[in-house]
Amino acid sequence: MDALTRTLRETIAAADRAITAENFDELMKFYADDASLVVKPGLTVTGKDSIRRAFVAIAQHFNHSIVVTQGKMQVIPGGDVALVIMETRLQATDKAGAESQSMRRATYVFRQVSEKWLCVVDNSYGTTLLDEVVEP
């Protein structure tokens, strides 16, 4: 594993730990000020304040039980950005006690800012967003 891939894997793992712990102040350190988050197909928010509010709502939706982990990963660098294609695994328990697990093939874009890699596009749905697009 090359140094960039290792750095981004560690960065994403730390962000996942912050999501699972609902430590949203820590989580916002991983995002650029102008970052965008795909909350769900058809709903994208931009800016740290909006992203933070979205993660609070996501935690509530998943009954404060979401656990996020990562699987296989590919990094494609280009200049000061990197495209990350990664398996994102979600586990949660709903209010009725039913457990759920899912795996998504996420796409993330990171930008290098002052020696640090910050997420500028967080799309845990990956290319499945195309399933929602209606052709003209």
DSSP file (Angstrom, degrees, kcal/mol; ACC not computed):
  #  RESIDUE AA STRUCTURE BP1 BP2  ACC     N-H-->O    O-->H-N    N-H-->O    O-->H-N    TCO  KAPPA ALPHA  PHI   PSI    X-CA   Y-CA   Z-CA
    1    1 A M              0   0    0      0, 0.0     2,-0.0     0, 0.0     0, 0.0   0.000 360.0 360.0 360.0 129.4    0.0    0.0    0.0
    2    2 A D     >  -     0   0    0      1,-0.1     4,-2.4     4,-0.0     5,-0.2  -0.246 360.0-102.3 -77.4 170.5    1.5    3.4   -1.0
    3    3 A A  H  > S+     0   0    0      1,-0.2     4,-2.6     2,-0.2     5,-0.2   0.870 118.9  50.2 -63.2 -40.8    1.8    6.3    1.4
    4    4 A L  H  > S+     0   0    0      2,-0.2     4,-2.7     1,-0.2     5,-0.2   0.933 111.7  47.8 -65.0 -45.3   -1.2    8.2    0.0
    5    5 A T  H  > S+     0   0    0      1,-0.2     4,-2.6     2,-0.2    -2,-0.2   0.922 113.1  48.7 -61.0 -44.0   -3.5    5.2    0.2
    6    6 A R  H  X S+     0   0    0     -4,-2.4     4,-2.5     2,-0.2    -2,-0.2   0.927 112.2  49.0 -60.9 -45.9   -2.4    4.5    3.8
    7    7 A T  H  X S+     0   0    0     -4,-2.6     4,-2.3     1,-0.2    -2,-0.2   0.926 114.1  44.7 -60.7 -46.6   -2.9    8.2    4.8
    8    8 A L  H  X S+     0   0    0     -4,-2.7     4,-2.8     2,-0.2     5,-0.2   0.880 111.7  52.6 -69.5 -37.1   -6.4    8.3    3.3
    9    9 A R  H  X S+     0   0    0     -4,-2.6     4,-2.5    -5,-0.2    -1,-0.2   0.935 112.6  45.5 -61.1 -44.9   -7.4    4.9    4.8
   10   10 A E  H  X S+     0   0    0     -4,-2.5     4,-2.1    -5,-0.2    -2,-0.2   0.892 113.2  50.5 -65.3 -39.3   -6.3    6.2    8.2
   11   11 A T  H  X S+     0   0    0     -4,-2.3     4,-2.1     2,-0.2    -2,-0.2   0.933 112.9  45.0 -63.4 -47.2   -8.1    9.5    7.7
   12   12 A I  H  X S+     0   0    0     -4,-2.8     4,-2.6     1,-0.2    -2,-0.2   0.894 111.6  52.9 -66.2 -40.0  -11.4    7.8    6.6
   13   13 A A  H  X S+     0   0    0     -4,-2.5     4,-2.1    -5,-0.2    -1,-0.2   0.904 109.5  49.2 -61.9 -40.6  -11.1    5.3    9.5
   14   14 A A  H  X S+     0   0    0     -4,-2.1     4,-1.8     2,-0.2    -1,-0.2   0.898 111.2  49.6 -65.5 -40.1  -10.7    8.2   12.0
   15   15 A A  H  X S+     0   0    0     -4,-2.1     4,-2.2     2,-0.2    -2,-0.2   0.904 109.2  52.5 -64.2 -40.8  -13.7    9.9   10.5
   16   16 A D  H  X S+     0   0    0     -4,-2.6     4,-2.7     1,-0.2    52,-0.4   0.893 107.1  52.1 -62.2 -39.8  -15.7    6.7   10.7
   17   17 A R  H  X S+     0   0    0     -4,-2.1     4,-2.3     1,-0.2    -1,-0.2   0.892 108.9  50.7 -63.0 -38.4  -14.8    6.4   14.4
   18   18 A A  H  <>S+     0   0    0     -4,-1.8     5,-2.6     2,-0.2     4,-0.5   0.887 110.7  49.0 -66.9 -38.4  -16.1   10.0   14.9
   19   19 A I  H ><5S+     0   0    0     -4,-2.2     3,-1.1     3,-0.2    -2,-0.2   0.952 112.6  47.2 -62.9 -49.4  -19.4    9.1   13.2
   20   20 A T  H 3<5S+     0   0    0     -4,-2.7    -2,-0.2     1,-0.3    -1,-0.2   0.874 115.8  44.7 -61.1 -38.5  -19.8    6.0   15.3
   21   21 A A  T 3<5S-     0   0    0     -4,-2.3    -1,-0.3    -5,-0.2    -2,-0.2   0.501 108.3-126.4 -82.6  -4.2  -19.0    7.9   18.5
   22   22 A E  T < 5 +     0   0    0     -3,-1.1     2,-1.2    -4,-0.5    -3,-0.2   0.864  57.8 150.8  56.3  38.0  -21.3   10.8   17.4
   23   23 A N     >< +     0   0    0     -5,-2.6     4,-2.1    -6,-0.2    -1,-0.2  -0.696  12.7 168.1 -96.7  78.9  -18.3   13.1   17.9
   24   24 A F  H  >  +     0   0    0     -2,-1.2     4,-1.9     1,-0.2    -1,-0.2   0.767  69.1  59.2 -72.4 -26.7  -19.5   15.6   15.3
   25   25 A D  H  4 S+     0   0    0      2,-0.2     4,-0.5     1,-0.2    -1,-0.2   0.938 110.9  43.0 -64.0 -45.0  -17.0   18.4   16.3
   26   26 A E  H >4 S+     0   0    0      1,-0.2     3,-1.3     2,-0.2     4,-0.3   0.903 110.8  56.9 -64.0 -41.8  -14.1   16.0   15.6
   27   27 A L  H >< S+     0   0    0     -4,-2.1     3,-2.0     1,-0.3     4,-0.2   0.871  97.4  61.3 -58.6 -39.7  -15.8   14.7   12.4
   28   28 A M  G >< S+     0   0    0     -4,-1.9     3,-1.2     1,-0.3    -1,-0.3   0.702  88.8  72.1 -65.4 -18.0  -16.0   18.3   10.9
   29   29 A K  G <  S+     0   0    0     -3,-1.3    -1,-0.3    -4,-0.5    -2,-0.2   0.678  92.5  57.8 -67.7 -16.5  -12.1   18.4   11.1
   30   30 A F  G <  S+     0   0    0     -3,-2.0    89,-3.2    -4,-0.3     2,-0.3   0.513  96.7  78.0 -90.7  -6.1  -12.1   15.9    8.2
   31   31 A Y  E <  S-a  119   0A   0     -3,-1.2    89,-0.2    87,-0.2     2,-0.1  -0.821  77.1-124.5-109.8 143.4  -14.1   18.2    5.8
   32   32 A A  E >   -     0   0A   0     87,-2.4     3,-1.8    -2,-0.3    15,-0.2  -0.453  34.5-110.4 -71.7 155.7  -13.2   21.2    3.8
   33   33 A D  E 3  S+     0   0A   0      1,-0.3    15,-0.8    -2,-0.1    16,-0.2   0.829 119.9  43.3 -58.3 -32.8  -15.3   24.3    4.4
   34   34 A D  E 3  S+     0   0A   0     13,-0.2    -1,-0.3    12,-0.1    86,-0.1   0.113  88.0 137.5-100.9  20.8  -16.9   24.0    1.0
   35   35 A A  E <   -     0   0A   0     -3,-1.8    12,-2.8    84,-0.2     2,-0.4  -0.202  41.7-144.4 -67.1 157.2  -17.4   20.2    1.1
   36   36 A S  E     -aB 121  46A   0     84,-2.1    86,-2.5    10,-0.2     2,-0.4  -0.963   8.0-161.0-123.3 143.8  -20.6   18.5   -0.1
   37   37 A L  E     -aB 122  45A   0      8,-2.7     8,-2.4    -2,-0.4     2,-1.0  -0.989  17.2-138.5-124.5 127.3  -22.3   15.4    1.5
   38   38 A V  E     - B   0  44A   0     84,-2.9    86,-0.4    -2,-0.4     6,-0.2  -0.776  22.5-178.8 -81.5 107.0  -24.8   13.2   -0.3
   39   39 A V  E     -     0   0A   0      4,-2.0    -1,-0.2    -2,-1.0     5,-0.2   0.913  67.9 -29.5 -73.6 -44.5  -27.2   12.6    2.5
   40   40 A K  E >  S- B   0  43A   0      3,-1.5     3,-2.9    -3,-0.2    -1,-0.4  -0.945  93.0 -58.8-161.8 163.5  -29.4   10.4    0.4
   41   41 A P  T 3  S+     0   0    0      0, 0.0     3,-0.1     0, 0.0    88,-0.0  -0.278 128.4  16.9 -53.2 127.8  -30.2   10.2   -3.3
   42   42 A G  T 3  S+     0   0    0      1,-0.1     2,-0.4    87,-0.0    -4,-0.0   0.349 112.2  86.8  90.7  -5.5  -31.6   13.5   -4.4
   43   43 A L  E <   +B   40   0A   0     -3,-2.9    -4,-2.0     2,-0.0    -3,-1.5  -0.921  46.3 163.4-134.0 109.5  -30.4   15.4   -1.3
   44   44 A T  E     -B   38   0A   0     -2,-0.4     2,-0.3    -6,-0.2    -6,-0.2  -0.973  16.0-161.8-122.2 137.6  -26.9   16.9   -1.1
   45   45 A V  E     -B   37   0A   0     -8,-2.4    -8,-2.7    -2,-0.4     2,-0.4  -0.882   4.1-153.4-118.1 153.3  -25.8   19.5    1.5
   46   46 A T  E     +B   36   0A   0     -2,-0.3     4,-0.3   -10,-0.2   -10,-0.2  -0.973  51.4  36.5-130.0 140.6  -22.8   21.8    1.3
   47   47 A G  S  > S-     0   0    0    -12,-2.8     4,-2.5    -2,-0.4     5,-0.2   0.148  84.3 -90.3  97.5 146.9  -20.7   23.4    4.0
   48   48 A K  H  > S+     0   0    0    -15,-0.8     4,-2.8     1,-0.2     5,-0.2   0.857 122.4  54.1 -60.2 -39.2  -19.7   22.2    7.4
   49   49 A D  H  > S+     0   0    0      1,-0.2     4,-2.2     2,-0.2    -1,-0.2   0.935 112.9  43.1 -62.3 -45.2  -22.7   23.5    9.3
   50   50 A S  H  > S+     0   0    0     -4,-0.3     4,-2.2     2,-0.2    -2,-0.2   0.885 114.1  51.1 -67.7 -38.9  -25.1   21.7    6.9
   51   51 A I  H  X S+     0   0    0     -4,-2.5     4,-2.3     2,-0.2    -2,-0.2   0.917 109.7  50.3 -64.8 -43.0  -23.0   18.5    7.0
   52   52 A R  H  X S+     0   0    0     -4,-2.8     4,-2.0     1,-0.2    -2,-0.2   0.937 110.7  48.9 -60.9 -46.8  -22.9   18.5   10.8
   53   53 A R  H  X S+     0   0    0     -4,-2.2     4,-2.2     1,-0.2    -1,-0.2   0.888 110.0  53.1 -60.1 -38.6  -26.7   18.9   10.9
   54   54 A A  H  X S+     0   0    0     -4,-2.2     4,-2.6     1,-0.2    -1,-0.2   0.914 107.9  49.5 -63.7 -42.8  -27.1   16.1    8.4
   55   55 A F  H  X S+     0   0    0     -4,-2.3     4,-2.3     2,-0.2    -1,-0.2   0.854 108.8  52.8 -67.4 -33.3  -24.9   13.7   10.5
   56   56 A V  H  X S+     0   0    0     -4,-2.0     4,-2.0     2,-0.2    -1,-0.2   0.933 112.0  45.9 -63.1 -44.9  -27.0   14.6   13.6
   57   57 A A  H  X S+     0   0    0     -4,-2.2     4,-2.7     2,-0.2    -2,-0.2   0.883 111.1  52.5 -65.4 -38.8  -30.1   13.7   11.7
   58   58 A I  H  X S+     0   0    0     -4,-2.6     4,-2.1     2,-0.2    -1,-0.2   0.920 108.1  51.2 -62.8 -43.8  -28.5   10.5   10.4
   59   59 A A  H  <>S+     0   0    0     -4,-2.3     5,-3.5     1,-0.2     6,-0.4   0.913 112.3  46.5 -59.8 -42.8  -27.6    9.4   13.9
   60   60 A Q  H ><5S+     0   0    0     -4,-2.0     3,-1.8     3,-0.2    -2,-0.2   0.918 109.6  54.0 -65.0 -43.2  -31.2   10.0   15.0
   61   61 A H  H 3<5S+     0   0    0     -4,-2.7    -1,-0.2     1,-0.3    -2,-0.2   0.870 110.7  46.5 -58.7 -37.6  -32.5    8.1   12.0
   62   62 A F  T ><5S-     0   0    0     -4,-2.1     3,-1.6    -5,-0.2    31,-0.6   0.085 118.6-110.9 -95.2  23.4  -30.4    5.1   12.9
   63   63 A N  T < 5 -     0   0    0     -3,-1.8    -3,-0.2     1,-0.3    -2,-0.1   0.815  63.7 -70.0  55.5  34.9  -31.4    5.3   16.6
   64   64 A H  T 3 <S+     0   0    0     -5,-3.5    -1,-0.3    -6,-0.2    -4,-0.1   0.818 118.5 103.6  54.7  35.2  -27.9    6.4   17.6
   65   65 A S    <   +     0   0    0     -3,-1.6    -2,-0.1    -6,-0.4    -1,-0.1   0.319  38.8 135.0-126.3   6.5  -26.6    2.9   16.8
   66   66 A I        -     0   0    0     -7,-0.2     2,-0.4    26,-0.1    26,-0.2  -0.358  30.3-171.3 -68.9 135.6  -24.8    3.4   13.5
   67   67 A V  E     -C   91   0A   0     24,-2.5    24,-1.9    -2,-0.1     2,-0.5  -0.996   6.6-163.8-124.3 122.7  -21.3    1.7   13.1
   68   68 A V  E     +C   90   0A   0     -2,-0.4     2,-0.3   -52,-0.4    22,-0.2  -0.921  15.9 162.1-112.3 129.5  -19.4    2.6   10.0
   69   69 A T  E     -C   89   0A   0     20,-2.3    20,-3.3    -2,-0.5     2,-0.3  -0.902  26.3-127.3-137.0 168.4  -16.4    0.7    8.7
   70   70 A Q  E     -C   88   0A   0     -2,-0.3    18,-0.2    18,-0.2     3,-0.1  -0.848  18.8-179.7-120.7 154.5  -14.5    0.4    5.5
   71   71 A G  E     +     0   0A   0     16,-2.5    -1,-0.1     1,-0.4    17,-0.0   0.064  57.0   4.9-117.3-130.2  -13.5   -2.5    3.2
   72   72 A K  E     -     0   0A   0     14,-0.1    15,-2.5    -2,-0.1    -1,-0.4  -0.182  67.7-165.1 -61.0 152.7  -11.6   -2.6   -0.1
   73   73 A M  E     -C   86   0A   0     13,-0.2     2,-0.4    -3,-0.1    13,-0.2  -1.000  18.8-170.9-146.8 140.5  -10.2    0.7   -1.3
   74   74 A Q  E     -C   85   0A   0     11,-2.5    11,-2.6    -2,-0.3     2,-0.5  -0.997  11.2-160.8-127.4 136.4   -8.8    2.3   -4.5
   75   75 A V  E     -C   84   0A   0     -2,-0.4     9,-0.2     9,-0.2   -70,-0.1  -0.975   6.0-172.1-119.6 130.1   -7.2    5.7   -4.7
   76   76 A I  E     -C   83   0A   0      7,-2.9     7,-2.6    -2,-0.5     2,-0.1  -0.919  15.7-159.8-121.0 102.9   -6.7    7.6   -7.9
   77   77 A P  E     +C   82   0A   0      0, 0.0     5,-0.2     0, 0.0     2,-0.2  -0.478  16.9 171.2 -83.9 153.6   -4.6   10.7   -7.3
   78   78 A G  E >   -C   81   0A   0      3,-2.8     3,-1.8     1,-0.2     2,-0.2  -0.701  60.7 -53.3-160.3 105.2   -4.5   13.8   -9.6
   79   79 A G  T 3  S-     0   0    0      1,-0.2    -1,-0.2    -2,-0.2    32,-0.0  -0.454 121.3 -15.7  64.1-127.6   -2.7   17.0   -8.6
   80   80 A D  T 3  S+     0   0    0     -2,-0.2    32,-3.3    -3,-0.1     2,-0.3   0.196 127.9  72.6 -96.4  17.0   -3.9   18.1   -5.2
   81   81 A V  E <   -CD  78 111A   0     -3,-1.8    -3,-2.8    30,-0.2     2,-0.3  -0.871  58.4-162.7-125.6 161.7   -7.0   15.9   -5.3
   82   82 A A  E     -CD  77 110A   0     28,-2.3    28,-2.7    -2,-0.3     2,-0.5  -0.984  13.2-143.0-144.6 133.4   -7.6   12.2   -4.9
   83   83 A L  E     -CD  76 109A   0     -7,-2.6    -7,-2.9    -2,-0.3     2,-0.5  -0.842  19.5-162.1 -91.9 128.1  -10.7   10.1   -5.8
   84   84 A V  E     -CD  75 108A   0     24,-3.3    24,-2.7    -2,-0.5     2,-0.5  -0.960   8.4-170.0-114.9 125.5  -11.3    7.3   -3.3
   85   85 A I  E     +CD  74 107A   0    -11,-2.6   -11,-2.5    -2,-0.5     2,-0.3  -0.973  26.5 160.5-112.8 122.7  -13.5    4.4   -4.3
   86   86 A M  E     -CD  73 106A   0     20,-2.2    20,-2.5    -2,-0.5     2,-0.5  -0.992  46.2-112.7-149.5 145.7  -14.2    2.3   -1.2
   87   87 A E  E     - D   0 105A   0    -15,-2.5   -16,-2.5    -2,-0.3     2,-0.5  -0.709  33.9-163.1 -75.8 124.3  -16.5   -0.2    0.3
   88   88 A T  E     -CD  70 104A   0     16,-3.2    16,-3.0    -2,-0.5     2,-0.5  -0.957   1.6-159.6-111.6 125.0  -18.5    1.4    3.1
   89   89 A R  E     -CD  69 103A   0    -20,-3.3   -20,-2.3    -2,-0.5     2,-0.4  -0.900   5.8-167.5-109.3 131.6  -20.1   -0.9    5.6
   90   90 A L  E     -CD  68 102A   0     12,-2.7    12,-2.3    -2,-0.5     2,-0.4  -0.959   7.1-179.3-120.3 134.3  -23.0    0.2    7.8
   91   91 A Q  E     +CD  67 101A   0    -24,-1.9   -24,-2.5    -2,-0.4     2,-0.3  -0.989  15.3 155.5-127.7 140.8  -24.5   -1.6   10.8
   92   92 A A  E     - D   0 100A   0      8,-2.1     8,-2.9    -2,-0.4     2,-0.4  -0.985  33.7-137.8-157.7 162.8  -27.4   -0.2   12.8
   93   93 A T  E     - D   0  99A   0    -31,-0.6     6,-0.2    -2,-0.3   -28,-0.1  -0.997  25.4-140.9-126.0 126.1  -30.2   -1.2   15.1
   94   94 A D    >   -     0   0    0      4,-2.7     3,-2.1    -2,-0.4   -32,-0.1  -0.193  35.0 -91.1 -81.4 178.7  -33.6    0.5   14.7
   95   95 A K  T 3  S+     0   0    0      1,-0.3    -1,-0.1     2,-0.1   -33,-0.0   0.737 127.1  55.6 -63.7 -23.0  -36.0    1.5   17.5
   96   96 A A  T 3  S-     0   0    0      2,-0.1    -1,-0.3     1,-0.0     3,-0.1   0.488 121.4-107.0 -86.3  -3.5  -37.7   -1.8   17.4
   97   97 A G  S <  S+     0   0    0     -3,-2.1     2,-0.4     1,-0.3    -2,-0.1   0.487  70.5 145.2  92.6   3.3  -34.4   -3.6   17.9
   98   98 A A        -     0   0    0     -5,-0.0    -4,-2.7     1,-0.0    -1,-0.3  -0.622  40.9-141.0 -78.7 129.4  -34.0   -4.9   14.4
   99   99 A E  E     -D   93   0A   0     -2,-0.4     2,-0.3    -6,-0.2    -6,-0.2  -0.659  19.1-172.0 -89.4 144.8  -30.4   -5.0   13.2
  100  100 A S  E     -D   92   0A   0     -8,-2.9    -8,-2.1    -2,-0.3     2,-0.4  -0.978   8.2-171.3-135.6 150.9  -29.5   -4.1    9.7
  101  101 A Q  E     +D   91   0A   0     -2,-0.3     2,-0.3   -10,-0.2   -10,-0.2  -0.996  10.2 169.8-137.8 141.3  -26.2   -4.3    7.7
  102  102 A S  E     -D   90   0A   0    -12,-2.3   -12,-2.7    -2,-0.4     2,-0.4  -0.980  20.0-149.0-147.1 160.5  -25.4   -2.9    4.3
  103  103 A M  E     -D   89   0A   0     -2,-0.3     2,-0.3   -14,-0.2   -14,-0.2  -0.999  15.9-174.5-132.4 131.3  -22.4   -2.3    2.1
  104  104 A R  E     -D   88   0A   0    -16,-3.0   -16,-3.2    -2,-0.4     2,-1.0  -0.895  29.0-129.2-121.5 153.0  -22.1    0.5   -0.4
  105  105 A R  E     -D   87   0A   0     -2,-0.3    22,-0.5    20,-0.3    23,-0.3  -0.812  42.7-164.9-100.4  91.1  -19.4    1.3   -3.0
  106  106 A A  E     -D   86   0A   0    -20,-2.5   -20,-2.2    -2,-1.0     2,-0.4  -0.288  16.2-150.4 -80.0 157.3  -18.7    4.8   -2.0
  107  107 A T  E     +DE  85 123A   0     16,-2.7    16,-1.8   -22,-0.2     2,-0.3  -1.000  17.6 177.9-127.5 131.5  -16.9    7.6   -3.8
  108  108 A Y  E     -DE  84 122A   0    -24,-2.7   -24,-3.3    -2,-0.4     2,-0.5  -0.962  17.4-151.5-129.2 146.7  -15.1   10.3   -2.0
  109  109 A V  E     -DE  83 121A   0     12,-2.3    11,-3.4    -2,-0.3    12,-1.7  -0.988  15.8-169.9-118.8 126.8  -13.0   13.2   -3.3
  110  110 A F  E     -DE  82 119A   0    -28,-2.7   -28,-2.3    -2,-0.5     2,-0.4  -0.882   6.0-158.2-113.7 146.9  -10.2   14.5   -1.1
  111  111 A R  E     -DE  81 118A   0      7,-2.9     7,-2.8    -2,-0.4     2,-0.6  -0.979  20.5-124.1-123.9 137.2   -8.2   17.7   -1.6
  112  112 A Q  E     + E   0 117A   0    -32,-3.3     2,-0.4    -2,-0.4     5,-0.2  -0.701  32.6 176.1 -83.3 123.8   -4.8   18.3   -0.1
  113  113 A V  E >   - E   0 116A   0      3,-3.7     3,-1.6    -2,-0.6    -2,-0.0  -0.971  68.5 -23.6-130.9 114.5   -4.7   21.5    2.0
  114  114 A S  T 3  S-     0   0    0     -2,-0.4    -1,-0.1     1,-0.3     3,-0.1   0.924 127.0 -47.3  50.1  54.1   -1.5   22.5    3.9
  115  115 A E  T 3  S+     0   0    0      1,-0.2     2,-0.4    -3,-0.0    -1,-0.3   0.506 122.1 103.4  70.0   5.1   -0.2   18.9    4.1
  116  116 A K  E <   - E   0 113A   0     -3,-1.6    -3,-3.7    -5,-0.0     2,-0.6  -0.936  67.9-133.0-120.2 143.0   -3.6   17.6    5.2
  117  117 A W  E     - E   0 112A   0     -2,-0.4     2,-0.4    -5,-0.2    -5,-0.2  -0.849  26.5-173.3 -96.8 121.4   -6.2   15.7    3.1
  118  118 A L  E     - E   0 111A   0     -7,-2.8    -7,-2.9    -2,-0.6     2,-0.4  -0.902  26.9-114.8-115.6 142.7   -9.7   17.0    3.6
  119  119 A C  E     +aE  31 110A   0    -89,-3.2   -87,-2.4    -2,-0.4    -9,-0.3  -0.594  33.8 169.8 -75.5 129.8  -12.9   15.5    2.1
  120  120 A V  E    S+     0   0A   0    -11,-3.4   -84,-2.1    -2,-0.4     2,-0.4   0.618  73.5  30.4-111.5 -23.5  -14.6   17.8   -0.4
  121  121 A V  E     -aE  36 109A   0    -12,-1.7   -12,-2.3   -86,-0.2     2,-0.6  -0.963  64.1-173.8-138.0 121.2  -17.2   15.3   -1.7
  122  122 A D  E     +aE  37 108A   0    -86,-2.5   -84,-2.9    -2,-0.4     2,-0.5  -0.936  14.1 162.9-117.0 106.1  -18.6   12.6    0.5
  123  123 A N  E >   + E   0 107A   0    -16,-1.8   -16,-2.7    -2,-0.6     3,-1.3  -0.791  11.3 173.5-128.1  86.9  -20.8   10.2   -1.5
  124  124 A S  T 3  S+     0   0    0     -2,-0.5   -36,-0.2   -86,-0.4    -1,-0.1   0.640  80.1  62.8 -70.0 -11.3  -21.4    7.0    0.4
  125  125 A Y  T >  S-     0   0    0      1,-0.2     3,-1.7   -18,-0.1   -20,-0.3   0.641  83.3-176.0 -86.5 -15.4  -23.9    5.9   -2.4
  126  126 A G  G X   -     0   0    0     -3,-1.3     3,-1.3     1,-0.3    -1,-0.2  -0.200  63.1 -15.5  56.4-142.1  -21.3    5.9   -5.1
  127  127 A T  G >  S+     0   0    0    -22,-0.5     3,-2.0     1,-0.3     4,-0.3   0.545 115.8  88.4 -75.8  -5.9  -22.5    5.2   -8.6
  128  128 A T  G X  S+     0   0    0     -3,-1.7     3,-1.5   -23,-0.3     4,-0.4   0.699  70.7  78.7 -64.8 -14.2  -25.9    3.9   -7.4
  129  129 A L  G X  S+     0   0    0     -3,-1.3     3,-1.4     1,-0.3     4,-0.4   0.812  81.8  66.2 -58.7 -27.6  -26.9    7.6   -7.6
  130  130 A L  G X  S+     0   0    0     -3,-2.0     3,-0.9     1,-0.3    -1,-0.3   0.761  86.2  68.8 -65.6 -23.3  -27.3    6.9  -11.3
  131  131 A D  G <  S+     0   0    0     -3,-1.5    -1,-0.3    -4,-0.3    -2,-0.2   0.749 100.0  49.6 -65.4 -21.7  -30.1    4.5  -10.5
  132  132 A E  G <  S+     0   0    0     -3,-1.4     2,-0.3    -4,-0.4    -1,-0.2   0.560  87.7 104.9 -92.5 -10.9  -32.2    7.6   -9.5
  133  133 A V    <   -     0   0    0     -3,-0.9     2,-0.5    -4,-0.4    -3,-0.0  -0.561  60.3-148.6 -80.0 130.6  -31.4    9.6  -12.6
  134  134 A V        -     0   0    0     -2,-0.3    -2,-0.1     2,-0.0    -3,-0.0  -0.864  21.0-124.0 -96.8 127.1  -34.2    9.9  -15.2
  135  135 A E              0   0    0     -2,-0.5    -1,-0.0     1,-0.1     0, 0.0  -0.425 360.0 360.0 -69.2 142.0  -32.9   10.2  -18.7
  136  136 A P              0   0    0      0, 0.0    -1,-0.1     0, 0.0    -2,-0.0   0.490 360.0 360.0 -69.8 360.0  -34.2   13.3  -20.6
